[in-house]
Amino acid sequence: TGTPLTAMGLSGIFVSSGPTLSSITNNTIANLHNSYVGTSSTTALTVRGIDLAVGANTIDNNIIRNLTSASTIAGAGTTANICGIVMRSTTAPSTVTNNKIYSLKLTTTSTTTSTQISGIVWNPSSAGTNLLARNFIHSFDVAYTTTTATAATFTGIDNGAGTSTIQNNMIRLGIN
């Protein structure tokens, strides 16, 4: 517990270079918490279950749960405060299927910053066959209780770029 004095990015599985083919299957990634609040100049405050930046990838049958962040820094897409899965490799094919992503929570009490939780940030290649299917995304939350706050954004799937088939995903955002 406590508050870290420097910024940190936190990922359960992070593939930033190296393999041309990754298969990430049957993992449980749970209980990752970033308590660093940050400043307006800090960008390294993200929490990621799985983050893939390179290679042709298969992400299948993983459980990603209980990810939290206290960040008050604005973020969206690949810089969203919390993401269950970030698929941003430009190498095809990419397949993200049968994953369960749930209990993602912003613990910040700031109501004035555009914070974001995304279940899946999907930015695959513009070529080849890319599939995003049969994922179950649910139970996002934010700590503040004011009814006037409009700062947090919940996104089940953030389809940022690429060519793909997106089908048969189940998404339920919010807890109440």
Secondary structure, 3 states (H helix, E strand, C coil): CCCCCCCCCEEEEEECCCCCEEEEECCEEEEEEECCCCCCCCCCCCEEEEEECCCEEEEECCEEEEEEECCCCCCCHHHCCEEEEEECCCCCCEEEECCEEEEEEECCCCCCCCCEEEEEEECCCCCCCEEEECCEEEEEEECCCCCCCCCCEEEEEEECCCCCEEECCEEECCCC
